[in-house]
Amino acid sequence: MRKQLIIFPPKLAVAALIFSFSFISCDKDKDSTDKTVQVEETATAGNGAQPVITIAANAVVPPTKTQFNFIFDWEQVQYMPVMPGQPAVPVPWSDQTTRNYDPGLRYDYKKSDGWELVYNNFSDSQNIDNRIFILYNKFRGVLRYYTYNTTASNPAVTNYRSLINELSIRSAGPTSNILNYADQLVVDMNQKSNNVSLVEPWPISQNGWYISQFEMAYDRNLIDLDWHTFSLSWNLAFAWVMELSLNNKQAGNKMIFLQKPGLSFNDNSSRGITIGSNMQAHVKSVSGLDELSGVFSNSVISNLKQTIFDSTAGNKLNATLVPKLGLADSKVDVPALIRLDYNVVGYVGNLSLSAPGLDNSRIIGLGPVFNEPMGIFYLGAPPIIQHTKVAGSLPEQYTLDVASLEYIINPFIQNYATVRNFRQEIVAVAGNETLNYTEARLYQGQQLKASAPITILGVRVSLEVVPKNGSAPIKIIKTFKANLHNS
């Protein structure tokens, strides 16, 4: 069946909007003294405790069937494999094609930088609709989906100039934490994200390439599942953005990728109404940070850029940084208003593929060529912060229980990279007047002493992945919601 561009009507009933800015109040009774709270930051807890580093036990690649996958050397070709007589398809990074993705990603596809082929249905022997190929970066834990649009646009869809880019889990059993990094700014280990949905600034373009990219969290339990019980589903559609403002400023034509944890922009109830909340601007490259100019002050943009290249994390709560390649896959907290038209233009819907790392020996259709489990690490349990009250000018004391942190490392990483420089610290803000965490005064350290209660965002952890082949080191930053123990 040929791929069609179809306008889908919404459901008749649209869920009512609950307009809320979700900030945690430190103290319901506190007054404007938030602005003058005094906080003492100490880098280490001072007791010599160390986190636990665990290499997951199972390092056997599960079996997979790949006979329906069309393997090709994407690095060395200028055109994708197609049937004889069919129009040529330039590779996604070619000068000869329309590139509907962040320009900073254009030349980031090399095997030496960690990319492995997972799926490809471009073929010189079969003509397949919804042509895609998928790469996975084993140094960063990033899954990247390339899709090529061959269908012409028409005047009826001229205004549909934004792409809804969505990845979700299909599971017959317990859900996984694999999408928690992609969906959540601060990772709640008691919640498992089943989908991640972005609105991206790309129009319908015939013969245009699109990229869908998400970072995977390591899940050591997926190796016990198979294709019948667990798969990943991609759903792409074009939308008409009727209204968009960021941090109370009109977004204009900025290259902004916008998401909100748990929200599906493909759900009819999310369209036709104005959604107002703190959302995440998903930045994918260093150059992409410039798109936030005018949304945030120059000093904030400068800080975000500086923290890519130095040893501190600044206000970054969730990022994967490759400074030598100009890559800064990061989520930036921002107040936003967005309204999409009721209708969307369907593109690729519910394309279900098995995830690497499962037992894919009985799969029907495409099986992953690269079948190692995805993701670099996850934590064994939520970290613990001890909160005590003492006498004196700084009575509120918060101390990280460093030994409560257990890093669960994907065992396959040690075959091609060294994981090192583990760092962990409390991150907090003072008061309920902070509009967003990007502009907030962020307090950080393994121990914080404050003159009044402060809002604990979580425990920010970071580590370095250093490839053994000499390619660019990667720094991964994640913030996890912590368990606060009062004593």
C-alpha positions in Angstrom: 0.0 0.0 0.0 1.3 3.4 -0.9 1.8 5.9 1.9 -0.9 8.5 2.0 -1.2 11.9 3.6 -4.5 11.8 5.5 -6.1 14.4 7.8 -7.4 12.7 10.8 -10.4 14.3 12.6 -10.2 14.7 16.4 -12.5 13.0 18.9 -15.7 15.0 19.5 -15.0 15.3 23.2 -11.9 17.3 24.1 -10.5 17.1 27.6 -10.7 20.3 29.6 -7.5 22.2 30.2 -6.1 22.2 33.7 -3.7 25.2 33.6 -1.1 24.8 36.2 2.6 25.6 36.9 3.9 22.7 38.9 6.4 23.8 41.5 6.9 22.3 44.9 6.5 24.7 47.8 9.1 24.4 50.5 6.8 25.7 53.2 3.2 26.7 52.8 3.5 29.3 55.4 6.7 31.0 54.3 6.7 34.6 53.1 8.8 36.7 50.8 12.0 35.9 52.8 12.6 33.3 50.0 14.6 35.9 48.2 17.0 36.3 51.1 17.5 32.7 52.1 21.1 31.9 53.0 22.5 28.6 51.7 25.9 27.2 52.4 27.1 24.7 49.8 29.6 22.0 50.5 31.0 19.9 47.7 31.5 16.7 49.6 29.6 15.2 52.6 33.0 14.8 54.4 32.6 11.2 55.5 34.5 9.5 52.7 31.5 7.4 51.6 31.5 6.2 48.0 28.7 5.2 45.6 28.3 1.5 44.5 29.3 0.8 40.9 27.6 -2.4 39.7 28.3 -4.0 36.3 25.1 -5.9 35.4 25.7 -9.7 35.3 24.3 -10.8 32.0 26.6 -9.9 29.1 25.3 -12.4 26.5 23.8 -11.0 23.4 20.3 -12.4 22.9 19.6 -14.2 19.6 18.0 -12.3 16.8 16.7 -12.9 13.2 18.0 -10.5 10.7 17.2 -12.0 7.3 14.5 -9.4 6.6 16.9 -6.5 7.4 18.8 -5.0 4.6 22.4 -4.4 5.8 24.4 -1.7 4.0 27.5 0.5 4.8 25.8 3.8 5.4 29.1 5.6 6.0 30.5 4.9 2.5 27.5 5.4 0.2 26.1 8.5 -1.3 22.7 7.1 -2.1 20.4 4.7 -0.2 19.6 1.3 -1.7 16.5 1.4 -3.9 14.9 -0.9 -6.5 16.1 -0.5 -10.1 14.2 2.2 -12.0 13.2 4.0 -8.7 14.2 7.6 -8.0 17.6 7.9 -6.3 17.5 8.7 -2.6 20.5 10.7 -1.3 21.8 9.8 2.2 20.4 12.1 4.9 23.5 14.2 5.2 23.8 14.8 1.5 23.9 18.3 -0.1 21.3 17.0 -2.6 18.5 16.4 -0.2 16.2 18.4 2.1 17.4 18.0 5.7 14.6 18.5 8.2 16.6 18.1 11.4 18.9 20.1 13.6 22.0 21.0 11.4 24.3 20.0 14.3 23.4 16.4 13.7 24.2 16.3 10.0 27.7 14.7 10.1 27.1 12.8 13.3 26.8 9.3 11.9 30.2 7.7 12.0 30.9 4.2 13.3 34.1 5.5 15.1 31.8 7.8 17.1 29.7 4.8 18.3 27.0 4.4 15.7 25.7 0.9 14.9 23.0 -0.1 12.3 19.9 -1.5 14.0 17.3 -1.5 11.3 17.1 -0.7 7.6 14.3 -1.3 5.1 15.8 0.6 2.1 16.4 -2.2 -0.4 17.4 -2.8 -4.0 15.2 -5.9 -4.1 12.0 -4.8 -2.5 10.0 -1.6 -2.7 8.8 -0.8 0.9 6.6 2.0 2.1 7.6 4.1 5.2 11.3 3.8 4.4 13.5 4.1 7.4 16.8 3.2 8.8 17.8 3.3 12.5 21.1 3.7 14.2 22.1 3.3 17.8 25.0 5.0 19.5 26.6 2.6 21.9 28.7 5.3 23.6 25.8 7.6 24.3 22.7 5.3 24.6 21.0 7.3 21.8 18.5 5.6 19.4 18.2 7.6 16.1 15.5 7.0 13.5 15.9 8.4 10.0 12.8 8.5 7.7 12.4 9.7 4.2 9.2 11.3 2.8 8.4 10.5 -0.9 4.8 11.9 -0.9 4.1 15.3 -2.3 2.5 18.0 -0.3 -0.5 20.0 -1.4 -2.0 23.4 -0.7 -4.5 21.9 1.8 -1.7 21.2 4.2 0.5 24.3 3.7 0.0 25.3 7.4 1.0 22.0 8.8 4.6 23.0 9.4 5.4 21.1 12.6 6.3 17.5 13.2 4.9 15.5 16.1 7.6 13.0 16.8 6.6 10.3 19.3 8.1 7.1 20.6 6.1 4.7 22.9 6.3 1.3 24.5 4.1 -1.6 23.6 4.2 -4.1 26.4 2.1 -7.1 27.4 3.9 -7.3 30.7 5.5 -4.9 33.3 6.5 -1.5 31.8 10.2 -0.5 31.6 12.2 2.5 32.6 13.9 2.6 29.2 12.1 5.9 28.2 12.6 7.7 31.5 15.6 9.7 30.4 13.9 10.7 27.1 10.7 11.8 28.8 11.5 13.2 32.3 13.7 16.2 33.2 14.0 14.9 36.8 13.8 11.1 36.7 11.3 9.6 39.2 12.3 6.0 39.6 8.8 5.2 40.9 7.3 6.3 37.6 7.9 4.5 34.2 7.4 6.6 31.1 5.5 4.8 28.4 5.9 7.4 25.7 7.8 10.5 24.8 6.3 13.1 22.5 7.9 16.2 20.8 6.7 19.0 18.6 9.4 19.9 16.2 9.6 22.8 13.6 9.6 20.8 10.3 7.2 21.1 7.5 5.9 18.4 5.0 8.7 18.2 2.4 8.7 15.8 -0.5 12.0 14.0 -0.7 12.9 15.3 2.8 14.7 13.5 5.6 13.6 13.6 9.2 15.3 12.4 12.4 13.7 11.0 15.5 16.2 10.8 18.3 15.8 9.7 21.9 18.2 8.7 24.7 17.6 5.3 26.3 17.9 4.4 29.9 19.5 1.0 30.7 17.1 -1.6 31.8 18.7 -4.9 32.9 15.4 -6.7 33.0 14.6 -6.4 29.3 16.9 -9.2 28.4 14.3 -11.6 29.9 11.6 -10.3 27.4 10.9 -11.0 23.7 9.2 -9.3 20.7 5.8 -10.7 21.7 5.9 -9.0 25.1 7.8 -5.7 24.4 8.3 -3.4 21.4 8.9 0.2 20.5 6.3 2.1 18.4 7.1 5.2 16.4 4.2 7.6 15.4 5.0 10.7 13.3 2.4 13.3 12.1 2.4 16.9 10.9 0.6 19.5 13.0 -0.5 23.1 12.6 0.8 25.1 15.5 -1.8 27.9 16.1 -0.1 29.4 19.2 3.4 29.1 20.7 5.1 31.2 23.3 8.1 30.4 25.5 8.9 32.1 28.8 6.2 34.7 27.9 7.8 35.5 24.6 6.5 34.6 21.1 8.6 31.8 19.7 8.5 33.0 16.0 10.4 30.7 13.7 12.9 29.4 16.3 14.1 25.8 15.9 12.6 24.6 19.2 11.8 21.0 20.1 9.1 21.1 22.8 7.9 18.2 25.1 6.2 17.7 28.3 6.5 14.5 30.5 3.7 12.1 30.0 1.9 14.3 27.3 1.2 12.9 23.9 0.7 15.5 21.2 -0.8 12.8 19.0 -3.6 12.4 21.5 -6.7 14.2 20.3 -7.3 15.6 23.8 -4.0 17.5 23.6 -5.1 19.4 20.4 -7.4 22.4 19.9 -6.8 23.7 23.4 -4.1 26.0 24.8 -1.7 24.0 27.0 0.1 26.1 29.5 2.8 24.6 31.8 6.4 24.2 32.3 7.7 22.2 29.5 11.1 21.0 28.2 12.8 22.6 25.2 14.9 19.8 23.9 18.2 21.1 22.5 20.2 18.6 20.4 23.4 20.5 19.6 25.5 23.4 20.8 24.3 25.5 17.9 20.7 24.7 19.0 21.3 26.7 22.2 21.3 29.8 20.1 17.7 29.2 19.3 17.0 30.0 23.0 18.3 33.6 22.5 15.4 35.9 23.2 13.7 33.3 25.2 16.3 33.5 28.0 18.8 36.3 28.7 22.3 36.3 27.2 23.8 35.4 30.5 21.7 32.3 30.8 22.6 31.2 27.3 26.2 31.8 28.0 26.0 29.7 31.2 24.3 26.8 29.3 27.1 26.9 26.7 29.9 27.2 29.2 28.8 24.2 31.2 29.2 22.0 28.0 32.9 22.5 28.1 33.9 22.7 31.7 33.7 20.2 34.6 30.5 21.5 36.3 26.9 21.0 35.3 25.6 24.6 35.9 21.8 24.5 35.6 21.7 21.4 33.5 19.6 18.6 34.9 19.4 16.2 32.0 22.0 16.2 29.2 24.4 14.1 27.1 27.3 16.2 26.0 30.0 15.6 23.3 31.9 18.9 23.3 34.4 17.8 20.6 31.5 17.1 18.2 29.5 20.2 19.1 26.6 18.0 20.5 24.6 19.0 23.6 21.6 16.8 23.8 19.9 18.6 26.7 16.5 19.4 28.2 15.9 23.0 29.2 13.0 23.8 31.6 10.8 26.6 30.2 7.3 28.0 30.8 5.3 27.5 27.6 2.0 28.0 25.9 1.1 25.9 22.9 -2.1 25.2 20.9 -2.2 22.8 18.0 -5.0 22.6 15.4 -7.5 19.8 16.0 -6.4 17.9 12.9 -3.1 16.4 12.1 -1.7 15.1 8.8 -0.8 11.4 9.2 2.7 10.3 8.1 4.1 7.2 9.8 1.7 5.8 12.4 2.3 2.9 14.9 5.3 1.5 13.2 6.2 -1.2 15.7 9.8 -2.6 16.0 11.4 -4.9 18.5 13.9 -3.2 20.8 17.6 -4.4 20.8 18.6 -6.5 23.8 15.5 -8.8 23.7 15.3 -12.4 22.6 14.4 -11.6 19.0 14.8 -15.2 17.7 11.0 -15.5 17.0 10.4 -12.1 15.5 8.3 -11.7 12.4 9.7 -9.3 9.9 12.6 -7.0 10.7 14.9 -8.1 13.5 17.6 -5.8 15.0 21.1 -6.3 13.4 22.7 -4.8 16.6 21.0 -6.7 19.5 22.9 -5.5 22.6 20.7 -3.9 25.3 20.5 -0.1 25.0 21.4 2.5 27.5 24.6 3.3 29.5 23.4 3.2 33.1 20.5 3.5 35.5 20.3 3.7 39.3 19.5 0.7 41.5 17.2 2.7 43.7 16.3 6.4 44.4 19.1 8.1 46.3 18.6 9.2 49.9 19.0 12.7 51.4 19.1 13.1 55.2 17.3 16.2 56.4 18.1 17.4 59.9 17.2 20.5 62.0 19.8 22.1 64.2 20.3 25.3 66.2 22.0 28.3 64.6 21.6 30.6 61.6 21.5 27.7 59.2 19.1 25.2 60.9 18.0 23.3 57.7 20.6 20.8 56.8 20.5 18.4 53.8 23.1 15.7 53.5 23.4 13.3 50.6 23.8 9.6 51.6 26.4 8.9 49.0 26.5 5.2 49.8 22.8 5.0 48.8 23.7 5.5 45.2 24.2 2.4 43.1 25.1 2.9 39.4 23.9 -0.1 37.3 26.2 -0.1 34.3 25.3 -1.8 31.0 27.8 -4.7 31.0 28.5 -4.4 27.2 29.9 -0.9 27.7 33.2 -2.3 29.1 33.9 -3.9 25.7 34.4 -0.6 24.0 34.5 2.2 26.6 35.6 3.1 30.1 33.1 4.7 32.4 34.7 7.0 35.0 34.5 10.3 37.0 31.3 9.5 38.8 29.9 12.6 40.5 26.8 13.1 42.7 25.3 16.1 44.4 22.1 17.5 45.7 20.5 20.2 43.6 17.9 22.6 45.1 16.2 26.0 44.7 15.0 28.4 47.2 11.3 29.2 47.4 8.3 29.1 45.2 9.0 32.2 43.1 11.2 30.4 40.6 9.4 30.4 37.2 11.8 27.8 35.8 14.9 25.8 36.7 16.9 27.2 33.8 17.0 30.8 35.3 16.9 29.7 38.9 19.7 30.1 41.4 20.6 26.5 41.7 22.2 25.3 44.9 24.4 22.2 44.6 26.7 20.1 46.8 26.7 16.9 48.8 25.6 19.0 51.8 23.4 22.1 51.9 22.8 24.2 55.0 20.0 26.8 54.7 18.4 29.5 56.8 15.0 28.3 55.7 13.6 25.2 54.1 14.6 24.9 50.4 13.1 22.9 47.6 15.1 19.7 46.8 14.9 19.0 43.1 16.8 15.7 43.4 20.3 14.3 43.2 22.2 15.1 40.1 24.7 12.5 38.9 27.2 12.7 36.1 29.8 10.4 34.5 32.1 10.2 31.6 32.1 7.6 28.9 35.6 7.4 27.3 35.7 5.2 24.1 38.6 2.9 23.8 39.1 3.7 20.1 40.1 7.3 21.0 37.0 9.0 19.8 35.4 12.0 21.6 34.6 11.4 25.3 30.9 11.8 26.4 29.6 13.4 29.6 26.2 12.2 30.7 24.2 14.2 33.3 20.9 13.0 34.9 19.0 14.2 37.9 17.0 11.7 40.0 14.2 12.4 42.5 15.5 11.5 45.9 13.9 10.1 49.1 14.1 12.7 51.8 14.6 11.2 55.3 13.7 13.6 58.1 15.5 13.3 61.5 
